[in-house]
Amino acid sequence: LGWTFKGFNPTADSAAYVSSGWKTAGQIVNVTVGSTPKFYANYSATVTLTHDGNGGTLATTTMPTGTSTMYVSSTSAYTQNAASVTTQPAATKEGWEFVGWNTSNTATTSQYAANTAVSLTANAKVYAIWKKTTTATFYYIDGTTVKSTTASSTAYNGATSVDITVPTISASATVNS
């Protein structure tokens, strides 16, 4: 991330100090004579949550952003506050069901729903997750009656085939000749 220096503040917690109180180069700071004041650097950076339709179409091409802040809390430590960034609405893909957003393009479950707040401390990318169920029908004879049963399997993220387990049937055929 490209951190931007925002200024110094007298509190080692940027959340506890308003930005108007930050002191920048050239400003005068009034301190008590004989005191040992400390000032802590504050920085901010814009984080972006990039969305990939993973074969589908995004609801918008505008990628959501947020501001993450970081401040020095001692001579050897710093704290970074996460930005809250909202995921995009559901993407669309003809014939497929939108499952949600995930940081893996091969995932089968949703990490984040559409329009959900995500905490980020760095840029991130999420992918649309898709599913489509295929159902096969198996026809057989039970006695003298033709019957059927089905078996299903779900494909994810644009898969072009699925494995369907052939069902077990307990029927006997009686054929009159």
Helices and strands as residue ranges (DSSP letters): E 4-9, G 14-16, G 19-21, E 40-52, E 65-72, E 78-81, E 83-86, E 97-102, E 117-120, E 124-142, E 145-156
